[in-house]
Amino acid sequence: MIKKISSLSKNEDFKSILKGRKTSNKFLTIFFKNLKNKSNKNLNISFKIKKKLGLNAPQRNFIKRRLRNIMTDALKHININLNYSYLLISKRPLLEIKYKKIKETVFKEFESIK
């Protein structure tokens, strides 16, 4: 069965996840929580890149595309807990670091979330 990535859309979902558990590293802060009304057949995830980082729209979209691609690979290669909904908030160094290093770090963080 192919798992899909679906994004969060309701403001209540974002507020609820921000009150949940979190893990952080030098590239990302990952908030996660079990939401009652979400399906556990898809990966419920959203990406947030703040304007405060001084990035313009193409740079923010570039980071989102990278993260979306990493999460698609993560669904195929590691066991992600689909009972949780995730919110990934990026930090400034994410733009300058190589894709492979970001991927290794994100995989390690998601393997630690159980």
Summary of the structure (lengths in Angstrom):
residues: 114
radius of gyration: 13.5
end to end distance: 21.3
largest distance: 40.2
contacts: 292
relative contact order: 0.25
helix: 44%
strand: 21%
